[in-house]
């Protein structure tokens, strides 16, 4: 009886603590590794300007088709040797797509400091959420459906704003996204710690998307409110 309690997560997943720790450890390593192709993709995009033409509806179509295509491929390969390379290819693509925003922010006089602030802020959010996930004892799996609704609302609002081009709309969407995806980070980390997610590739994908959205939203927010023109 006692052994069953010890090997189950807080919300009832019968997963041994050793396996949960292994998934968490592998997830952290792969998440750290995924930053390399992301940075490479962002650097390539900024250096070559290859994504500058992807504005408006064209950019939206390319991003959605690429992102959902990669996520589908990751889901299909997550239990095979191809899972990690596909995930890393996805992070390279996401870095490439992010390069347009980074290039715009770097156009400000204080652009480099804004990028570093957004990166530091994202790291800070991750540290706080990881710490909270490790100390919260209650089951928070019920947050999932509300977070999904919030993420869906942000996506729809973002798509609309691509065509409207409102700075105020971008500001509101960015603030909402920081809140929702920070909470999603806590939720996804708690899922790993409780044994609700046992595949480290899926876990890495979830946390990567959380961190990516927080960083992108922070960067957009800082660019709108703190960008200094020459």
Secondary structure, DSSP 8 states (H G I E B T S, - for coil): -HHHHHHB-TTS-B--HHHHHHHHHHHHHHHHHHHHHHHHHHHHHHHH-TTTT--HHHHHHHHHHHHHHHHHHHHHHTTSTHHHHHHHHHHHHHHHHHHHHHHHHHTSTTHHHHHHHHHHHHHHHHHHHHHHHHH--S--TTHHHHHHHHHHHHHHHHHHHHHH--HHHHHHHHHHHHHHHHHHHHHHHHHHHHTS---HHHHHHHHHHHHHHHHHHHHHHHHHHH----
